[in-house]
Amino acid sequence: MKLIVGLGNPGPRYDKTRHNIGFEILNAFADRHFCPAAKSQFDGLVTDCLINGEKVVLLAPQTFMNASGRSVRQCVDFYRIEHDDVMVVVDDMNLDVGRLRIRAAGSAGGQNGLADTIRHLGTDKISRLRVGIGRPPGRMAASDYVLQRFSDADRQLVDVCVQEAADGLEYWVKDGVELAMNRLNPPKEPKPKKQRNKQGNGQQSGPDDLPAEGDSTTTPSGRESAGENSN
C-alpha cells in the first residue's frame, strides 16, 4: 500500500493558489485513475485507487498547511503504511514555475507543511515531489506570494506541469523512487573540468568548458520564508 499526500489550504479562498498546487496534482491523479469521491477522514479528504494491483491512498489534509502533519500521521498509523511508501506533493518557490523534482529524503527546505509532516512522522526519509512556483517579485512577502493565483502565462505552464507531475507519481507507484527521479528530474549541470598548466598544477577550466547555451541545468531546491498559519 502506498500513500500520496497533496498539501494545500482548505476552502474556496485558496483554490488554485500557488500554495495549493499539491491539491491540484492530487485531484488530477485521482481523476486519471477514476477514484471515488473523497470522504472526510483523518482531518482530511481521502480516496483511493488500485494501480497494478496495489492500493494507493490519496490524502488532502484539511488542517491548513502548517498543521498538515497531524492528518498525515493519522492516515499512516491507521493503514500502517511504511515511511518509504509515502509521497508528499508540495510547492517550491526556489524552482522555476512548472519545474518538477522528486527527492527520496531530506530536509523540508523551509516548506512548512512538509516540515510539519516530517515532525509528526519522526523522519525525513519520505519521498517528496517538489513543484516549482517561482520566486515572489520585488519585495513581496513570500507569505503573500504563495496565496496568490498564477498569472495567465504561468497558468499555461502549470496546467502542463500538473499532468507531468501525475506521470511522475505513476512512475513512483509502479517503479519506485529511484526510477521516478531518473525519469522526472532534470539532468544535473556538468561540473567544470580541471586542466593542468605547464607546471602540472590543477587549474580550473575556463569559459570554453562551460555548458553551451541551451544545455539543461538544475535549479537546486532551497528555503522558503515561514508565513502565517495558512502557509
Backbone hydrogen bonds in HBPLUS format (Angstrom, degrees):
<---DONOR---> <-ACCEPTOR-->    atom                        ^
c    i                          cat <-CA-CA->   ^        H-A-AA   ^      H-
h    n   atom  resd res      DA  || num        DHA   H-A  angle D-A-AA Bond
n    s   type  num  typ     dist DA aas  dist angle  dist       angle   num
A0002-LYS N   A0055-LYS O   3.08 MM  53  6.57 157.9  2.13 153.6 160.6     1
A0057-VAL N   A0002-LYS O   2.83 MM  55  6.19 165.4  1.85 163.6 160.5     2
A0003-LEU N   A0085-ASP O   2.90 MM  82  6.27 164.4  1.93 165.0 167.7     3
A0087-MET N   A0003-LEU O   2.86 MM  84  6.24 153.8  1.93 160.7 169.3     4
A0004-ILE N   A0057-VAL O   2.86 MM  53  6.25 165.2  1.88 168.9 173.8     5
A0059-LEU N   A0004-ILE O   2.94 MM  55  6.31 161.2  1.98 158.5 162.5     6
A0005-VAL N   A0087-MET O   2.75 MM  82  6.12 165.7  1.77 164.5 169.7     7
A0089-VAL N   A0005-VAL O   2.73 MM  84  6.07 162.8  1.76 169.6 175.6     8
A0006-GLY N   A0059-LEU O   3.02 MM  53  6.41 157.0  2.08 158.9 166.3     9
A0007-LEU N   A0089-VAL O   3.16 MM  82  6.18 170.1  2.17 164.7 164.6    10
A0014-TYR N   A0011-GLY O   3.17 MM   3  5.97 150.8  2.26 120.3 126.0    11
A0015-ASP N   A0012-PRO O   3.21 MM   3  4.96 157.6  2.26  99.1 105.9    12
A0017-THR N   A0014-TYR O   3.15 MM   3  5.52 158.8  2.20 134.1 131.1    13
A0020-ASN N   A0017-THR O   3.01 MM   3  5.33 149.3  2.11 107.7 117.2    14
A0018-ARG N   A0148-GLN O   2.94 MM 130  6.18 154.0  2.01 165.1 161.9    15
A0021-ILE N   A0018-ARG O   3.35 MM   3  5.70 156.4  2.41 119.1 116.8    16
A0019-HIS N   A0146-VAL O   2.85 MM 127  5.05 144.5  1.98 160.8 149.1    17
A0023-PHE N   A0020-ASN O   3.02 MM   3  5.33 123.5  2.35 105.5 118.6    18
A0024-GLU N   A0020-ASN O   3.20 MM   4  6.62 158.3  2.25 151.0 156.8    19
A0025-ILE N   A0021-ILE O   3.03 MM   4  6.26 164.5  2.06 152.9 155.5    20
A0026-LEU N   A0022-GLY O   3.05 MM   4  6.17 159.1  2.09 145.3 151.5    21
A0027-ASN N   A0023-PHE O   2.90 MM   4  6.12 159.0  1.95 153.3 158.8    22
A0028-ALA N   A0024-GLU O   2.95 MM   4  6.23 155.8  2.01 147.6 154.4    23
A0029-PHE N   A0025-ILE O   2.94 MM   4  6.14 158.9  1.98 150.0 155.5    24
A0030-ALA N   A0026-LEU O   2.92 MM   4  6.15 156.9  1.97 147.4 154.0    25
A0031-ASP N   A0027-ASN O   2.88 MM   4  6.11 159.2  1.93 150.9 156.1    26
A0032-ARG N   A0028-ALA O   2.98 MM   4  6.14 157.3  2.03 145.7 152.0    27
A0033-HIS N   A0029-PHE O   3.19 MM   4  6.41 143.4  2.33 142.8 151.4    28
A0035-CYS N   A0030-ALA O   3.00 MM   5  5.13 175.2  2.00 147.9 149.4    29
A0034-PHE N   A0031-ASP O   3.24 MM   3  5.05 168.9  2.25 104.2 105.9    30
A0039-LYS N   A0046-VAL O   2.87 MM   7  5.30 159.0  1.91 144.0 145.3    31
A0046-VAL N   A0039-LYS O   2.81 MM   7  5.30 162.6  1.84 150.0 154.9    32
A0041-GLN N   A0044-GLY O   2.90 MM   3  5.40 161.9  1.94 144.7 150.9    33
A0044-GLY N   A0041-GLN O   2.89 MM   3  5.40 133.3  2.11 111.9 124.3    34
A0062-GLN N   A0043-ASP O   2.91 MM  19  5.82 174.6  1.91 139.9 140.6    35
A0045-LEU N   A0060-ALA O   3.01 MM  15  5.14 155.7  2.07 127.0 133.5    36
A0060-ALA N   A0045-LEU O   2.93 MM  15  5.14 156.8  1.99 147.8 155.2    37
A0047-THR N   A0058-LEU O   3.08 MM  11  5.31 153.7  2.15 144.8 152.0    38
A0058-LEU N   A0047-THR O   2.81 MM  11  5.31 176.9  1.81 148.8 149.6    39
A0049-CYS N   A0056-VAL O   3.01 MM   7  5.40 144.8  2.14 140.1 151.1    40
A0056-VAL N   A0049-CYS O   2.81 MM   7  5.40 162.4  1.84 165.6 167.5    41
A0051-ILE N   A0054-GLU O   2.92 MM   3  5.24 162.6  1.95 145.4 148.0    42
A0054-GLU N   A0051-ILE O   2.96 MM   3  5.24 164.8  1.99 112.8 117.5    43
A0067-ALA N   A0064-PHE O   3.11 MM   3  5.86 153.7  2.18 123.3 130.5    44
A0068-SER N   A0065-MET O   3.17 MM   3  5.38 157.4  2.23 123.5 120.3    45
A0070-ARG N   A0067-ALA O   3.38 MM   3  6.14 147.3  2.50 118.5 124.0    46
A0071-SER N   A0068-SER O   3.11 MM   3  5.65 123.2  2.45 113.3 125.2    47
A0072-VAL N   A0068-SER O   3.21 MM   4  6.52 164.2  2.24 153.9 158.7    48
A0073-ARG N   A0069-GLY O   2.88 MM   4  5.97 165.6  1.90 153.0 156.6    49
A0074-GLN N   A0070-ARG O   3.21 MM   4  6.40 158.1  2.26 143.1 148.3    50
A0075-CYS N   A0071-SER O   3.18 MM   4  6.45 161.1  2.22 150.3 154.8    51
A0076-VAL N   A0072-VAL O   2.90 MM   4  6.12 168.6  1.92 159.6 162.8    52
A0077-ASP N   A0073-ARG O   2.93 MM   4  6.02 164.9  1.95 151.3 155.4    53
A0078-PHE N   A0074-GLN O   2.97 MM   4  6.09 158.0  2.02 145.2 151.4    54
A0079-TYR N   A0075-CYS O   3.10 MM   4  6.26 171.8  2.11 156.5 157.6    55
A0080-ARG N   A0076-VAL O   2.80 MM   4  5.50 116.6  2.20 135.5 151.5    56
A0081-ILE N   A0076-VAL O   3.08 MM   5  5.07 152.0  2.16 136.1 143.8    57
A0085-ASP N   A0082-GLU O   2.93 MM   3  5.34 159.0  1.97 115.2 120.6    58
A0086-VAL N   A0083-HIS O   3.21 MM   3  5.44 150.2  2.31 116.1 114.5    59
A0088-VAL N   A0127-SER O   3.01 MM  39  6.37 152.2  2.09 132.4 139.3    60
A0129-LEU N   A0088-VAL O   2.81 MM  41  6.15 156.3  1.86 147.6 154.6    61
A0090-VAL N   A0129-LEU O   3.00 MM  39  6.30 160.7  2.04 152.6 157.9    62
A0131-VAL N   A0090-VAL O   2.86 MM  41  6.10 146.0  1.98 153.1 164.0    63
A0092-ASP N   A0131-VAL O   2.75 MM  39  5.45 136.7  1.94 152.5 143.3    64
A0133-ILE N   A0092-ASP O   2.99 MM  41  5.85 153.4  2.06 140.6 139.8    65
A0134-GLY N   A0095-LEU O   2.98 MM  39  5.70 149.7  2.07 173.0 163.4    66
A0099-ARG N   A0096-ASP O   2.99 MM   3  5.54 166.9  2.00 140.2 141.1    67
A0098-GLY N   A0132-GLY O   3.14 MM  34  5.26 152.2  2.22 133.4 125.5    68
A0132-GLY N   A0099-ARG O   2.75 MM  33  4.88 171.4  1.75 161.9 160.5    69
A0101-ARG N   A0130-ARG O   3.03 MM  29  5.18 145.3  2.16 147.9 151.6    70
A0130-ARG N   A0101-ARG O   2.76 MM  29  5.18 162.6  1.79 166.2 160.2    71
A0103-ARG N   A0128-ARG O   2.97 MM  25  5.48 158.2  2.02 156.3 163.4    72
A0128-ARG N   A0103-ARG O   2.90 MM  25  5.48 155.7  1.96 156.4 161.2    73
A0106-GLY N   A0124-ASP O   3.12 MM  18  5.47 136.1  2.32 127.1 139.8    74
A0111-GLN N   A0108-ALA O   3.10 MM   3  5.43 169.8  2.11 116.4 118.9    75
A0115-ALA N   A0111-GLN O   2.88 MM   4  6.08 156.3  1.94 154.3 162.3    76
A0116-ASP N   A0112-ASN O   2.99 MM   4  6.20 155.3  2.05 145.8 151.2    77
A0117-THR N   A0113-GLY O   3.05 MM   4  6.26 149.4  2.15 140.6 149.3    78
A0118-ILE N   A0114-LEU O   2.90 MM   4  6.17 162.8  1.93 155.0 158.8    79
A0119-ARG N   A0115-ALA O   3.00 MM   4  6.21 153.9  2.07 143.4 150.9    80
A0120-HIS N   A0116-ASP O   2.98 MM   4  6.20 159.4  2.02 146.9 151.5    81
A0121-LEU N   A0117-THR O   2.96 MM   4  6.12 157.1  2.01 152.3 158.6    82
A0122-GLY N   A0118-ILE O   2.85 MM   4  5.77 130.1  2.11 139.0 151.3    83
A0140-MET N   A0137-PRO O   3.08 MM   3  5.94 165.2  2.10 150.5 153.3    84
A0144-ASP N   A0141-ALA O   3.08 MM   3  5.36 134.6  2.29 103.8 115.5    85
A0145-TYR N   A0141-ALA O   3.00 MM   4  6.28 162.2  2.03 154.1 159.8    86
A0146-VAL N   A0142-ALA O   3.04 MM   4  6.18 170.7  2.05 159.9 159.2    87
A0147-LEU N   A0144-ASP O   3.22 MM   3  5.44 139.5  2.40 101.5 112.7    88
A0148-GLN N   A0145-TYR O   3.08 MM   3  5.42 165.2  2.10 115.8 118.1    89
A0155-ARG N   A0151-SER O   2.74 MM   4  5.86 147.7  1.84 149.2 159.5    90
A0156-GLN N   A0152-ASP O   3.33 MM   4  6.62 144.9  2.47 142.3 148.0    91
A0157-LEU N   A0154-ASP O   3.04 MM   3  5.16 115.5  2.48  98.3 113.6    92
A0158-VAL N   A0154-ASP O   2.85 MM   4  6.14 158.7  1.90 155.2 162.1    93
A0159-ASP N   A0155-ARG O   2.91 MM   4  6.08 156.1  1.97 150.1 155.1    94
A0161-CYS N   A0157-LEU O   2.92 MM   4  6.15 159.5  1.96 147.9 154.7    95
A0162-VAL N   A0158-VAL O   2.81 MM   4  6.01 153.4  1.88 157.6 162.0    96
A0164-GLU N   A0160-VAL O   3.09 MM   4  6.42 156.8  2.15 150.3 157.5    97
A0165-ALA N   A0161-CYS O   2.77 MM   4  5.95 152.4  1.84 153.0 160.8    98
A0166-ALA N   A0162-VAL O   3.01 MM   4  6.28 151.0  2.10 141.4 149.0    99
A0167-ASP N   A0163-GLN O   3.02 MM   4  6.34 146.8  2.14 140.5 149.5   100
A0168-GLY N   A0164-GLU O   2.96 MM   4  6.31 153.0  2.04 143.5 150.6   101
A0169-LEU N   A0165-ALA O   2.92 MM   4  6.30 149.7  2.01 150.4 158.3   102
A0170-GLU N   A0166-ALA O   3.11 MM   4  6.37 149.3  2.21 141.0 148.9   103
A0170-GLU N   A0167-ASP O   3.05 MM   3  5.12 118.1  2.45  95.9 111.4   104
A0171-TYR N   A0167-ASP O   2.97 MM   4  6.39 155.6  2.03 152.6 159.4   105
A0172-TRP N   A0168-GLY O   3.02 MM   4  6.29 158.5  2.07 146.4 152.0   106
A0173-VAL N   A0169-LEU O   2.95 MM   4  6.21 161.3  1.99 150.1 154.4   107
A0174-LYS N   A0170-GLU O   2.92 MM   4  6.05 172.0  1.93 158.4 160.5   108
A0175-ASP N   A0171-TYR O   2.73 MM   4  5.48 161.1  1.77 150.9 157.1   109
A0176-GLY N   A0172-TRP O   3.01 MM   4  4.49 143.7  2.14 116.8 122.6   110
A0180-ALA N   A0176-GLY O   3.16 MM   4  6.30 157.1  2.21 146.1 153.2   111
A0181-MET N   A0177-VAL O   2.84 MM   4  6.01 154.5  1.90 150.3 156.4   112
A0182-ASN N   A0178-GLU O   3.02 MM   4  6.30 158.1  2.07 147.8 153.7   113
A0183-ARG N   A0179-LEU O   2.99 MM   4  6.18 148.0  2.09 148.7 156.6   114
A0184-LEU N   A0180-ALA O   2.93 MM   4  5.92 150.2  2.02 147.6 155.3   115
A0185-ASN N   A0181-MET O   2.95 MM   4  5.30 152.9  2.02 134.1 143.0   116
A0205-SER N   A0193-LYS O   3.00 MM  12  5.45 126.1  2.30 155.6 161.6   117
A0195-GLN N   A0203-GLN O   2.68 MM   8  5.03 159.5  1.72 162.6 162.5   118
A0203-GLN N   A0195-GLN O   2.60 MM   8  5.03 129.5  1.84 156.8 174.0   119
A0197-ASN N   A0201-ASN O   3.21 MM   4  5.75 154.7  2.27 152.7 155.9   120
A0200-GLY N   A0197-ASN O   2.84 MM   3  5.28 160.1  1.88 116.2 122.8   121
A0209-ASP N   A0206-GLY O   3.06 MM   3  5.83 162.4  2.09 123.5 128.6   122
A0210-LEU N   A0207-PRO O   3.09 MM   3  5.38 165.9  2.11 113.1 117.6   123
A0215-ASP N   A0212-ALA O   3.02 MM   3  5.75 161.9  2.06 144.5 145.5   124
A0231-ASN N   A0228-GLU O   2.80 MM   3  5.45 161.5  1.84 123.8 130.2   125
